[in-house]
Amino acid sequence: MASEPYGVLYSAGPTQSPSAAKSLDELLTPEIKFVRVQWIDFINTPRVRVLPVAYFRKLYENPHTRVGVGLAKVALGIVGLSLAKGFGAVGEWLYVPDLSSWRVCTYAPGHAVVMGWFQEKKPAPETGFDMPLCPRTLLHRLVREARDKAGVSFLIGMEHEFMLLSQTSPEPVYVNDADWTCAAKIRTGSVETVVLEEIANCLLDAGIELQHYHAEAAPGQYEVVTGPLPPLEAADAIVFTRETIYNIANKHGLKATFSPRLHADSCGNGAHVHISVHGGKAKTRKEDENRAPRMSPTERSFLQGVLEHLPAVVAFTLPNAASYARMLDGIWSGGTTSCWGTDNKEAPVRVCGPAGHLHFELKSSDATATPHLAFAGIVAAGLRGILDGALLTTGDCHKPAHVMSEAERKAVGLEKPLKLPKTIAEARKALDSDAGVKGLLGAEFVESYINVNKLMESWMAGKDEEDAVRKLIKYF
């Protein structure tokens, strides 16, 4: 008997940012004194230029000039004070504000924030002003290709796990120590409760759907869950959400950290991606229907693409050496085998929701990832599967793969399971050798990303575990 639908059901349709239809005069209300022109780079660093409103308005005065601010061609390749291979001191990009991404900075009174597009100053014969390394342009292009080539669209939501610290040196001190979803972590009057409520109000006032927040299992750990949006809007909203959490914690004398895993004897912080697939041209397909009868053919092909290319995708979703402290079996972080399971928290892809309204939770993801690049990797892998009409080769794992018997693995097609990388170096190698994903993302982008990621790995290395933890807390 089919299960009844439950929960809030989302559908993909024509969407528009609340700011998309507004004029510049409507956006620049009297309360706004400064505009943060913001971008997010390959190492997940939010970077900003703060422009007074009067100067920002001047950018739009001359109808015969392109709007934008000049940024040195190091903007996506700088790590600390070092430059990755392929980036140098010569040349500038034009960073063009995307007014549809405009949000009032509810965490910083008097400020608004806008994302943008990295563009070339001079058009190229084939690509025009588009710049292939721009994270937002890359994601936007993949979403457009999915729509045009496969009739598919996506919605993405996010779980944001983080810890609140009252002290970071000489060692981290957490604001409390209680268990998962315990009311003891949200006592009235405590600074952490004040911080959480202010974060919630800031997100709601900014127009971001807050589904809930709650205490997580590690000391001082919490989770904020934001609702689904189309991929580009979702990635922008995630940057805003993280900035809200960082800023409100700082306002109250606390440090928020999204670090993947600070200690081996405690839970880490994930950034689980919830993605749903809508539309598609395939109507029926019997060959793999028995593997996942609740899924549409398009969903099965998407899932197969993600599973097949997951070793490459984690180079984006788990981009830090510290990320692989969560790449373990038995800690509810997705495990080490590329597989899927209905409501299985030990599978890297957990299938959630009722038939007809399914979505996929990718658990092999954390907040050291640049959201736009993480989503681009996931979309590229899934789209590869859809375009190839890939058949789903594995079935529903009703228990963790690492505790399955040989017979149980055989029953779900895991006789020769695909294992996930154990280090970021292995993930980079998988990405570089994955022609399917690389072809969709672009070879130039993949090469540049790998160069930056290598530099990031060496820059984040600590003298010992304590030094590595301090760096993680400082940076993430």
C-alpha positions as CSV (number, residue, x, y, z in Angstrom):
1,M,0.0,0.0,0.0
2,A,1.4,3.4,-1.0
3,S,2.3,5.7,1.9
4,E,0.4,8.9,2.4
5,P,2.2,12.2,1.6
6,Y,3.5,13.9,4.7
7,G,5.3,17.1,5.7
8,V,5.7,20.2,3.6
9,L,5.8,19.4,-0.1
10,Y,7.8,21.6,-2.4
11,S,7.5,21.9,-6.2
12,A,9.8,23.6,-8.7
13,G,8.1,26.3,-10.7
14,P,8.9,29.8,-12.0
15,T,10.8,31.5,-9.2
16,Q,12.0,35.0,-8.7
17,S,14.1,36.6,-6.1
18,P,12.2,39.2,-4.0
19,S,14.7,41.7,-5.3
20,A,14.6,40.7,-8.9
21,A,11.8,43.0,-10.0
22,K,12.9,46.0,-7.9
23,S,14.6,49.1,-9.3
24,L,17.8,50.4,-7.8
25,D,15.8,53.2,-6.2
26,E,13.5,50.7,-4.5
27,L,16.5,48.7,-3.2
28,L,18.4,51.7,-1.9
29,T,16.0,52.6,0.9
30,P,16.9,55.4,3.3
31,E,18.1,52.9,5.9
32,I,20.8,51.6,3.6
33,K,24.1,53.5,4.0
34,F,26.6,50.9,2.6
35,V,26.5,48.2,0.0
36,R,28.7,45.1,0.5
37,V,29.8,43.9,-3.0
38,Q,30.5,40.3,-2.1
39,W,32.1,37.2,-3.7
40,I,33.0,33.8,-2.6
41,D,36.2,32.3,-3.8
42,F,37.5,28.7,-4.3
43,I,38.4,28.2,-0.7
44,N,35.1,29.4,0.7
45,T,36.2,32.8,1.8
46,P,33.5,35.5,1.7
47,R,35.2,38.6,0.5
48,V,33.7,42.1,0.2
49,R,34.2,45.6,-1.0
50,V,32.1,48.0,1.1
51,L,30.8,50.9,-1.1
52,P,28.9,53.9,0.3
53,V,25.5,54.2,-1.3
54,A,26.4,57.4,-3.1
55,Y,29.2,55.7,-4.9
56,F,27.3,52.5,-5.6
57,R,24.6,54.6,-7.2
58,K,27.1,56.3,-9.4
59,L,28.0,52.9,-11.0
60,Y,24.6,52.9,-12.6
61,E,24.4,56.6,-13.7
62,N,26.0,56.3,-17.1
63,P,23.9,54.1,-19.5
64,H,26.8,53.8,-21.9
65,T,29.2,52.1,-19.4
66,R,29.2,48.6,-18.0
67,V,28.4,48.4,-14.3
68,G,31.0,46.8,-12.1
69,V,34.1,47.1,-9.9
70,G,37.6,46.0,-11.0
71,L,39.1,43.1,-9.1
72,A,42.7,41.8,-9.6
73,K,43.0,38.4,-11.2
74,V,44.0,37.0,-7.9
75,A,40.5,37.2,-6.4
76,L,39.8,33.5,-6.8
77,G,43.3,32.1,-6.4
78,I,44.7,33.8,-3.2
79,V,45.2,31.7,-0.1
80,G,46.4,33.7,2.9
81,L,49.1,35.8,1.2
82,S,50.1,33.2,-1.4
83,L,48.9,32.7,-4.9
84,A,48.0,29.4,-6.5
85,K,49.6,28.4,-9.8
86,G,48.0,30.1,-12.7
87,F,47.1,33.3,-10.8
88,G,49.3,36.4,-10.9
89,A,49.6,40.1,-10.3
90,V,48.7,41.2,-13.9
91,G,45.2,41.8,-15.1
92,E,41.7,42.6,-13.7
93,W,38.3,41.2,-14.0
94,L,35.1,43.2,-13.8
95,Y,32.8,42.1,-11.0
96,V,29.3,42.9,-12.1
97,P,26.6,43.2,-9.3
98,D,23.6,40.9,-9.7
99,L,20.8,42.9,-8.2
100,S,18.5,39.8,-8.1
101,S,20.8,38.6,-5.3
102,W,20.3,41.8,-3.2
103,R,19.6,41.3,0.5
104,V,19.4,43.7,3.4
105,C,22.1,42.7,5.9
106,T,19.9,42.1,8.9
107,Y,23.0,41.2,10.8
108,A,24.7,44.5,10.0
109,P,22.3,47.5,10.3
110,G,22.6,50.1,7.5
111,H,24.2,47.6,5.1
112,A,22.9,45.6,2.2
113,V,24.8,42.8,0.3
114,V,24.9,41.9,-3.3
115,M,26.6,39.0,-5.1
116,G,27.8,39.3,-8.7
117,W,29.4,37.8,-11.8
118,F,33.1,37.8,-12.6
119,Q,33.5,38.9,-16.2
120,E,36.3,39.7,-18.6
121,K,36.8,43.4,-19.5
122,K,37.1,42.5,-23.1
123,P,34.8,40.0,-24.8
124,A,36.2,36.7,-26.2
125,P,35.0,35.5,-29.6
126,E,33.1,32.4,-28.3
127,T,32.2,33.2,-24.7
128,G,31.8,36.9,-24.7
129,F,32.3,38.5,-21.3
130,D,31.7,35.2,-19.4
131,M,34.6,34.1,-17.3
132,P,34.9,30.3,-16.9
133,L,36.3,30.4,-13.3
134,C,33.4,32.4,-11.9
135,P,31.6,30.1,-9.3
136,R,28.2,31.7,-9.8
137,T,28.5,31.7,-13.6
138,L,29.5,28.0,-13.6
139,L,26.5,27.0,-11.5
140,H,24.1,29.2,-13.5
141,R,25.4,27.6,-16.7
142,L,24.9,24.0,-15.4
143,V,21.4,24.8,-14.2
144,R,20.6,26.3,-17.6
145,E,22.0,23.2,-19.4
146,A,19.9,20.9,-17.3
147,R,16.8,22.8,-18.2
148,D,17.6,23.1,-21.9
149,K,19.0,19.6,-22.6
150,A,17.0,17.5,-20.1
151,G,14.0,19.5,-19.1
152,V,15.1,19.2,-15.5
153,S,15.3,21.7,-12.6
154,F,16.4,21.4,-9.0
155,L,15.7,22.7,-5.5
156,I,18.3,22.7,-2.8
157,G,18.1,23.1,0.9
158,M,20.8,22.9,3.6
159,E,21.5,21.8,7.1
160,H,24.0,24.2,8.7
161,E,25.9,22.6,11.7
162,F,28.2,24.8,13.8
163,M,29.6,25.2,17.3
164,L,29.5,28.2,19.6
165,L,32.7,28.9,21.6
166,S,33.2,31.3,24.4
167,Q,37.0,31.1,24.1
168,T,39.4,29.9,21.4
169,S,42.8,30.3,23.0
170,P,44.8,28.6,24.5
171,E,42.2,26.0,23.8
172,P,38.5,26.0,22.6
173,V,35.9,26.4,25.3
174,Y,32.3,25.5,24.3
175,V,29.3,27.5,25.6
176,N,27.7,24.3,27.0
177,D,27.9,20.5,27.0
178,A,24.6,18.7,26.6
179,D,23.3,16.1,24.2
180,W,21.4,16.0,20.9
181,T,18.2,18.2,20.8
182,C,18.4,18.7,24.6
183,A,16.4,21.6,25.9
184,A,19.4,22.2,28.2
185,K,21.2,23.9,25.3
186,I,18.5,26.6,24.9
187,R,17.9,27.8,28.4
188,T,16.2,31.2,28.6
189,G,18.7,34.0,29.4
190,S,21.8,32.1,28.3
191,V,24.0,33.9,25.7
192,E,23.7,31.0,23.3
193,T,19.9,31.2,23.3
194,V,20.0,34.9,22.7
195,V,22.4,34.3,19.8
196,L,20.2,31.6,18.3
197,E,17.0,33.6,18.5
198,E,18.8,36.6,16.9
199,I,20.1,34.5,14.1
200,A,16.7,33.1,13.5
201,N,15.1,36.5,13.4
202,C,17.8,37.9,11.1
203,L,17.2,35.0,8.6
204,L,13.5,35.4,8.7
205,D,13.7,39.2,8.2
206,A,16.0,38.7,5.3
207,G,13.4,36.5,3.5
208,I,15.2,33.2,4.0
209,E,13.0,30.3,4.9
210,L,14.0,29.0,8.3
211,Q,12.6,25.5,8.9
212,H,13.9,25.0,12.4
213,Y,17.0,25.2,14.6
214,H,18.0,22.8,17.4
215,A,20.8,21.6,19.6
216,E,23.2,19.0,18.0
217,A,25.1,16.3,19.8
218,A,28.6,17.8,20.3
219,P,29.4,20.4,23.0
220,G,28.2,23.8,22.0
221,Q,26.8,22.4,18.7
222,Y,23.7,23.6,16.9
223,E,22.0,23.2,13.6
224,V,20.0,25.6,11.5
225,V,18.0,24.3,8.6
226,T,17.0,26.5,5.7
227,G,14.5,25.7,3.0
228,P,14.9,24.8,-0.7
229,L,15.6,27.2,-3.5
230,P,16.9,26.9,-7.0
231,P,20.6,26.2,-6.9
232,L,22.1,29.6,-7.5
233,E,19.7,31.3,-5.1
234,A,20.3,28.5,-2.6
235,A,24.0,29.0,-2.8
236,D,23.7,32.8,-2.3
237,A,21.4,32.2,0.7
238,I,23.8,29.8,2.3
239,V,26.6,32.4,2.1
240,F,24.2,34.9,3.8
241,T,23.2,32.4,6.4
242,R,26.7,31.6,7.4
243,E,27.6,35.3,7.5
244,T,24.6,35.8,9.8
245,I,25.7,33.1,12.1
246,Y,29.3,34.4,12.3
247,N,28.3,38.0,12.8
248,I,25.6,37.5,15.4
249,A,27.9,35.2,17.4
250,N,30.7,37.8,17.2
251,K,28.3,40.5,18.3
252,H,27.7,38.7,21.6
253,G,31.3,37.8,22.3
254,L,31.2,34.3,20.9
255,K,33.0,32.5,18.1
256,A,31.0,30.4,15.7
257,T,32.9,27.6,13.9
258,F,31.8,25.3,11.1
259,S,35.0,23.3,11.3
260,P,34.4,19.7,10.1
261,R,35.7,17.8,13.1
262,L,37.7,19.3,15.9
263,H,38.3,16.2,18.0
264,A,38.2,12.5,17.3
265,D,36.1,11.8,20.4
266,S,33.2,14.1,19.4
267,C,30.8,14.7,16.5
268,G,31.8,17.1,13.7
269,N,30.0,19.7,11.7
270,G,28.4,18.7,8.4
271,A,26.6,20.8,5.8
272,H,24.2,18.2,4.4
273,V,22.8,19.1,1.0
274,H,19.1,18.3,0.3
275,I,18.4,18.3,-3.5
276,S,15.3,17.4,-5.4
277,V,14.9,16.7,-9.1
278,H,11.9,18.1,-11.0
279,G,10.8,17.4,-14.6
280,G,12.7,15.3,-17.0
281,K,11.9,13.7,-20.4
282,A,12.0,10.0,-19.4
283,K,8.5,8.7,-18.7
284,T,8.9,5.0,-18.0
285,R,11.9,2.6,-17.8
286,K,11.6,-1.0,-16.7
287,E,15.3,-2.0,-16.8
288,D,16.1,-0.5,-13.3
289,E,12.7,0.1,-11.9
290,N,13.0,-2.7,-9.4
291,R,16.1,-1.0,-7.9
292,A,14.0,2.0,-6.8
293,P,10.3,1.7,-7.6
294,R,9.4,5.0,-5.8
295,M,11.7,7.0,-8.1
296,S,11.1,8.4,-11.5
297,P,13.5,7.3,-14.3
298,T,15.0,10.8,-14.2
299,E,15.6,10.6,-10.5
300,R,17.2,7.1,-10.9
301,S,19.5,8.4,-13.6
302,F,20.4,11.5,-11.4
303,L,21.1,9.3,-8.4
304,Q,23.3,6.9,-10.5
305,G,25.2,9.9,-11.8
306,V,25.9,11.2,-8.3
307,L,26.9,7.8,-7.0
308,E,29.2,7.0,-10.0
309,H,30.9,10.3,-9.8
310,L,30.9,10.9,-6.1
311,P,34.7,10.3,-5.6
312,A,35.2,13.4,-7.9
313,V,32.3,15.4,-6.4
314,V,33.8,15.2,-2.8
315,A,36.7,17.3,-4.0
316,F,34.2,20.1,-3.9
317,T,31.9,19.1,-1.1
318,L,34.8,17.9,1.2
319,P,37.6,20.2,0.1
320,N,39.7,20.4,3.2
321,A,42.1,17.9,4.6
322,A,40.2,18.1,7.9
323,S,37.0,17.1,6.1
324,Y,38.2,13.5,5.9
325,A,38.1,13.1,9.6
326,R,34.4,12.7,8.9
327,M,35.0,10.3,6.1
328,L,34.5,7.3,8.4
329,D,32.0,4.5,8.8
330,G,29.8,4.4,11.9
331,I,29.6,8.1,12.8
332,W,26.5,9.1,10.8
333,S,28.4,11.2,8.3
334,G,27.7,9.1,5.2
335,G,30.4,6.4,5.4
336,T,33.0,5.4,2.9
337,T,31.0,3.5,0.3
338,S,29.2,5.1,-2.6
339,C,25.6,3.9,-2.0
340,W,22.1,5.1,-1.1
341,G,19.5,4.2,1.4
342,T,16.0,5.3,2.4
343,D,16.4,7.3,5.6
344,N,19.8,5.7,6.1
345,K,22.1,8.2,7.8
346,E,25.1,5.9,7.2
347,A,24.8,6.2,3.4
348,P,26.4,9.1,1.6
349,V,23.1,9.6,-0.2
350,R,20.0,9.3,2.0
351,V,16.6,9.3,0.2
352,C,13.9,11.2,2.0
353,G,10.3,12.0,1.6
354,P,7.2,10.3,0.2
355,A,6.9,8.9,-3.4
356,G,6.4,11.7,-5.8
357,H,8.1,14.2,-3.5
358,L,11.4,12.5,-2.9
359,H,14.7,14.4,-2.4
360,F,18.3,13.3,-1.9
361,E,20.4,14.2,1.1
362,L,24.1,14.3,0.3
363,K,25.8,13.7,3.7
364,S,29.4,13.8,2.3
365,S,29.5,17.6,2.6
366,D,30.7,20.2,5.0
367,A,30.9,24.0,5.4
368,T,34.5,24.3,4.3
369,A,33.0,23.9,0.8
370,T,32.2,26.9,-1.4
371,P,28.4,26.4,-1.9
372,H,28.3,27.4,-5.5
373,L,31.1,24.9,-6.4
374,A,29.7,22.1,-4.2
375,F,26.3,22.5,-6.0
376,A,28.0,22.7,-9.4
377,G,29.8,19.4,-8.7
378,I,26.5,17.7,-7.6
379,V,24.5,19.0,-10.4
380,A,27.2,18.1,-13.0
381,A,27.4,14.5,-11.7
382,G,23.6,14.1,-11.6
383,L,23.2,15.8,-15.0
384,R,25.8,13.5,-16.5
385,G,23.7,10.5,-15.4
386,I,20.5,12.1,-16.8
387,L,22.0,13.0,-20.1
388,D,23.5,9.5,-20.4
389,G,20.2,7.8,-19.4
390,A,22.2,6.0,-16.8
391,L,20.6,2.9,-15.2
392,L,20.6,2.7,-11.4
393,T,22.9,-0.2,-10.6
394,T,22.4,-0.4,-6.8
395,G,19.4,-0.9,-4.6
396,D,18.2,0.5,-1.3
397,C,20.6,-0.1,1.6
398,H,18.4,-0.8,4.6
399,K,21.4,-1.0,6.9
400,P,24.9,0.6,6.8
401,A,27.1,-0.8,4.0
402,H,30.0,-1.5,6.3
403,V,28.0,-4.0,8.4
404,M,26.3,-5.8,5.5
405,S,27.0,-9.5,5.0
406,E,28.3,-10.7,1.6
407,A,24.8,-11.9,0.7
408,E,23.2,-8.5,1.7
409,R,25.7,-6.6,-0.4
410,K,25.0,-8.8,-3.4
411,A,21.3,-8.3,-3.0
412,V,21.7,-4.5,-3.5
413,G,24.4,-4.7,-6.1
414,L,27.4,-3.8,-3.9
415,E,29.5,-6.9,-4.6
416,K,32.3,-4.6,-5.8
417,P,31.5,-1.3,-4.0
418,L,32.9,2.0,-5.1
419,K,34.9,3.4,-2.2
420,L,35.2,7.1,-1.6
421,P,38.5,9.0,-1.2
422,K,40.1,8.9,2.2
423,T,42.1,12.1,1.7
424,I,41.7,15.4,-0.2
425,A,44.6,14.3,-2.4
426,E,42.7,11.2,-3.4
427,A,39.6,13.4,-4.1
428,R,41.6,15.7,-6.3
429,K,43.0,12.8,-8.3
430,A,39.5,11.4,-8.7
431,L,38.2,14.8,-10.0
432,D,41.1,15.2,-12.4
433,S,40.5,11.7,-13.9
434,D,36.7,12.0,-14.2
435,A,36.1,12.9,-17.8
436,G,32.3,13.0,-17.4
437,V,32.3,15.6,-14.7
438,K,35.3,17.4,-15.9
439,G,33.7,17.8,-19.4
440,L,30.6,19.5,-17.9
441,L,32.6,21.8,-15.5
442,G,35.3,22.7,-18.0
443,A,39.0,21.6,-18.0
444,E,40.3,25.2,-17.3
445,F,38.1,25.5,-14.2
446,V,39.0,22.1,-12.9
447,E,42.8,22.7,-13.3
448,S,42.5,26.1,-11.5
449,Y,40.4,24.6,-8.7
450,I,42.9,21.8,-8.1
451,N,45.8,24.2,-8.0
452,V,44.1,26.4,-5.4
453,N,43.0,23.4,-3.4
454,K,46.6,22.1,-3.2
455,L,47.8,25.4,-1.9
456,M,44.9,25.4,0.6
457,E,45.9,22.0,1.9
458,S,49.5,23.0,2.6
459,W,48.4,26.4,4.1
460,M,46.0,24.8,6.6
461,A,48.5,22.2,7.8
462,G,49.4,22.7,11.5
463,K,52.5,21.8,13.4
464,D,50.5,19.4,15.5
465,E,46.8,18.6,16.1
466,E,46.3,21.5,18.4
467,D,47.7,24.0,15.9
468,A,45.6,22.4,13.1
469,V,42.5,22.8,15.3
470,R,43.3,26.5,16.0
471,K,43.6,27.1,12.3
472,L,40.3,25.4,11.5
473,I,38.5,27.5,14.2
474,K,40.1,30.7,13.0
475,Y,39.3,30.2,9.3
476,F,36.0,28.3,9.4
